[in-house]
Amino acid sequence: MSEYVLTASCPSKRGIVAAIAAYLADRDCNIVDSAQFIDREADRFFMRIGFRSEGGVSLEEIEANFPDIARPLSVDFAFHDPLKRTKVLLMVSRFGHCLNDILYRWRIGALPIDIVGVVSNHHDYQKVVVNHDIPFHHVPVTKENKPQAETRILDIAESSGTELIVLARYMQVLSDEMCRRMSGRIINIHHSFLPSFKGANPYKQAHTRGVKLIGATAHYVTADLDEGPIIEQDVARITHAQSASDLVSIGRDVEAQVLSRAIHAHIHRRVFLNGDRTVVFPASPDEYASERMG
């Protein structure tokens, strides 16, 4: 028996769940996981269904006639095979905590992705990447060559079949054009002080101001810098006894965890774009268990 995922969103109306459930049942499919949400402000319905094909029907056969019920309900939908791993291109500059965390989780199977390459505007992590048998691409960026550098990055993404770009502390601002071309397919991580503490040494600024909570935000990248739809956030409580360097260490740990959870949610089709916001369905315990087993 094969398991698949169906994601769907549409204007909120009666009969959506019944129509989808009946369609799957008629094709000998059993629903094993389901989550749904209605955004009452936008009057929009979101649904993620995990189902098992118990009659030997292929995903292509299941998908073939689904438009017949999707069209009258104005449903935007996609079917996914969880065994097909998302192809991810990582981008990093000179801070390696997020990159190293992703590589570790990938290596032990906790983050089931195919890393098709790592792009960096520096050489700092070339050896680490190559030692993991992952292609490393050095793409230096200056004010003068930025358009050419982005063209090369997009060429790398296209030639490698990249489905998701992860900015693992890549410290270059992407152009509006690249953000548009990869809309909903670039995830970034930043400290949650923005916009309160901008510029250099945000953790030092936070320490000077005596903050008691630090954290991180993972979001999709848009042309509005660090203002894209939020996927995941977390915080850590600190005290007056901790130094600015302590805040940096704690903050980097939170950043790595938040970014990993955001990637995990995206690759398992649990994130839905909803205007300037997202709908994020929580992962099931079985999902994490199967990855630990793997």
C-alpha positions, 0 to 999 in steps of 0.5 A: 500500500502506498501513501500520498498527500493531497493539499487543497484550498478554495473559497469556503463552502459546504460539501468540500470535505464530503466531496473529497472524502467520497472521491478518495473512498471510491478509489479504494483510498483510506484517509490516515491523516487530515487537517483543515482550517477556515480563515473566516476573515478571508472566507477561505478553506485549507485542507491537507489529507494523508491517504493510503491507496489500498486497492493498488490504484496509482497516484496518476490514476487517483489524480486523473479525474479529481479536476471534475470535483475540484472545478465546481468548488474552485479548489486549488489542489496538488497531489504529492508522493512523500517518498519523492524528496524535495530538492533543496539548494542551500545558501550561506555566507560566513555564519555556519550554524544553520548550515551545519545543523541542516547537514546534521539533520539531513545526514541522520534522516531527520530532515528527508531532503535531497541537498542538490548543492550549496551556494556561498559568496565566501569559501569558509564552508567549502571543505565542510560541504565537499566532505558531505559529497555535496556540490559547492558553488562559490558565487562572489557578490559585489555591487557591480556583479550582483545581477550576474551573480543572481543569474548564475544562482538561478542557473544552478537552481534550474540545472539541479532541479531545485524546488526550494532555496534555503537561506541558511544565513546568506547575508545578501539581499535578493533582488525583487526579480529573484523573489518573484521568480522563486515566490513561495520557494525561498525560506529565510531565517533571521533573529526576531529583533527585527525591526527593533534592532537593525544593522550590525550586532543586534544581540549586542544591542539587545543586551544593552537594552536588557531584553528578556526574550530572544528568538528567531523567525523563518519566513518565505522571502518576498521583495519586502525585506524580512517581511515575508509570510511567517512559517515558524518562530520560537523564543528563549528566555534570558536573564540579566546575568547573561552576556552579549556573547551568551545571547549570540550563542543562544540566539544561533541555537534558536535560529537553527531549530526554527529554520529546520522546523520551517523546512520540515513543514514545507517539505511535508506540504504543511504550509499554505500561503494565505495572502501575507500570512501562512496556514501551517498544520502541525506534524503528526507524531508518526511523521517524526517517528518514521524519519527517526526509524529511517 
